[in-house]
Amino acid sequence: MIPNTPEPPYYAVIFTSILKKDHPGYEEMAIRMEELATQQPCYLGIESARSGIGISVSYWKDLESISNWKNQSEHLLAQELGKTKWYKSYSLRISKVERHYTFETN
């Protein structure tokens, strides 16, 4: 589902990752992180896809909200497990969304 984001400006956190061959517990943690993110102030939505490479884009009202999410205690644990157990590599980018367009048909 494409999130219904507000009018810009807002921010996108783009997380691109490659999993290690063996990654027990990853799916459960990913579900928990998405659930937890939705409870954070100023969270606007997420889009995610995985097919060899994973790409998750979460949307936030401001940079302070992103920083608060980065430092949330359960999220810190997930970050550490990602580095030590699950990810072969990852990249994180933070971008300011200045314009967006949408299209939908029935």
GINORNOR-V140072 format. One record per residue. N is the residue number from 1. SS is DSSP state (h for helix, s for strand, l for the rest). Layout:
n=N ss=SS
n=N ss=SS
This chain:
n=1 ss=l
n=2 ss=l
n=3 ss=l
n=4 ss=l
n=5 ss=l
n=6 ss=l
n=7 ss=l
n=8 ss=l
n=9 ss=l
n=10 ss=s
n=11 ss=s
n=12 ss=s
n=13 ss=s
n=14 ss=s
n=15 ss=s
n=16 ss=s
n=17 ss=s
n=18 ss=s
n=19 ss=s
n=20 ss=l
n=21 ss=l
n=22 ss=l
n=23 ss=l
n=24 ss=l
n=25 ss=l
n=26 ss=h
n=27 ss=h
n=28 ss=h
n=29 ss=h
n=30 ss=h
n=31 ss=h
n=32 ss=h
n=33 ss=h
n=34 ss=h
n=35 ss=h
n=36 ss=h
n=37 ss=h
n=38 ss=h
n=39 ss=l
n=40 ss=l
n=41 ss=l
n=42 ss=l
n=43 ss=s
n=44 ss=s
n=45 ss=s
n=46 ss=s
n=47 ss=s
n=48 ss=s
n=49 ss=s
n=50 ss=s
n=51 ss=l
n=52 ss=l
n=53 ss=l
n=54 ss=s
n=55 ss=s
n=56 ss=s
n=57 ss=s
n=58 ss=s
n=59 ss=s
n=60 ss=s
n=61 ss=l
n=62 ss=l
n=63 ss=h
n=64 ss=h
n=65 ss=h
n=66 ss=h
n=67 ss=h
n=68 ss=h
n=69 ss=h
n=70 ss=h
n=71 ss=l
n=72 ss=l
n=73 ss=h
n=74 ss=h
n=75 ss=h
n=76 ss=h
n=77 ss=h
n=78 ss=h
n=79 ss=h
n=80 ss=h
n=81 ss=h
n=82 ss=h
n=83 ss=h
n=84 ss=h
n=85 ss=h
n=86 ss=h
n=87 ss=s
n=88 ss=s
n=89 ss=s
n=90 ss=s
n=91 ss=s
n=92 ss=s
n=93 ss=s
n=94 ss=s
n=95 ss=s
n=96 ss=s
n=97 ss=s
n=98 ss=l
n=99 ss=l
n=100 ss=l
n=101 ss=l
n=102 ss=l
n=103 ss=l
n=104 ss=l
n=105 ss=l
n=106 ss=l
